[in-house]
Amino acid sequence: MKTATTDSGSQCVDVLIIGAGLSGIGGACHLRRNCPDRSFMILESREASGGTWDLFRYPGIRSDSDMYTFGYGFKPWNDKSSIADGHKILR
């Protein structure tokens, strides 16, 4: 990934992604595949990636969307249950 450095030492990128949750990671994958000439950086304030599915771990947390259509096209949902528990989504 190409980045430019300014006189002040700051890095410049074409796209800045805020958050390493499912959307941020998915966006980065699509950028890399569809816009390989664009540089990007993902900023995450937490030590772990995974967004909602890592942050919230209360009993019973699960998706309210069908994971077969909600999931990534580049990493299809292979579990037999279409409405998934949070730990399965994070995995």
Backbone hydrogen bonds, N-H to C=O, Kabsch-Sander energy under -0.5 kcal/mol:
donor,donor_aa,acceptor,acceptor_aa,energy
4,A,12,C,-1.9
6,T,10,S,-3.0
9,G,6,T,-1.8
12,C,4,A,-3.3
14,D,39,S,-0.5
15,V,39,S,-1.8
17,I,15,V,-0.6
17,I,41,M,-3.1
18,I,16,L,-0.5
19,G,17,I,-0.7
19,G,43,L,-3.7
25,I,21,G,-2.5
26,G,22,L,-2.3
27,G,23,S,-2.7
28,A,24,G,-2.1
29,C,25,I,-2.2
30,H,26,G,-2.3
31,L,27,G,-2.4
32,R,28,A,-2.5
33,R,29,C,-2.2
34,N,30,H,-3.1
35,C,31,L,-2.5
38,R,35,C,-2.3
41,M,15,V,-1.5
43,L,17,I,-3.0
43,L,41,M,-0.5
50,G,20,A,-2.4
53,W,50,G,-1.4
54,D,51,G,-1.4
55,L,51,G,-2.8
56,F,52,T,-2.5
57,R,55,L,-0.6
61,I,58,Y,-1.8
63,S,84,A,-2.7
67,M,82,S,-3.1
69,T,66,D,-0.8
70,F,66,D,-2.3
71,G,67,M,-1.8
72,Y,75,K,-0.6
84,A,82,S,-0.7
86,G,61,I,-2.7
88,K,85,D,-0.7
89,I,85,D,-1.8
90,L,86,G,-2.5
91,R,87,H,-1.7
